[in-house]
């Protein structure tokens, strides 16, 4: 039987993109490109967020009241929209992390792997 290819990192990202964006915004307000760089840097370049996924997610999060935005200047002097997580966004992030832990910990046990501590 042929061996299945592991899912590409971006396929895994689809289900967790909102959570990764919200978590990134807990550091400080960021523009879209900075959010993508932050996620890529912290994931050791394993996760790459494409613009075609990032900006629709940011718009969805903004419509849901989980982030707000305002125009400002990027470090390069260009005009950029900076996103900030709201109190509702922080609450939703906590719920998403909890749900992720509730799913990932049992999966790790089934795979016979030591699961990371909750919230890490």
Buried (B, 14 or more C-beta within 10 A) or exposed (E): EEEEEEEEEEEEBEEEBBBBBBBBBEEEBBBBBBBBBBBBEBBEEEBBBEEEBBBEBBEBBBEEEBBBBEEEEBEEEEEBBBBEBBEEBBEBBEEBBEEBBEEEBEEEEEEEEEBEEEEE
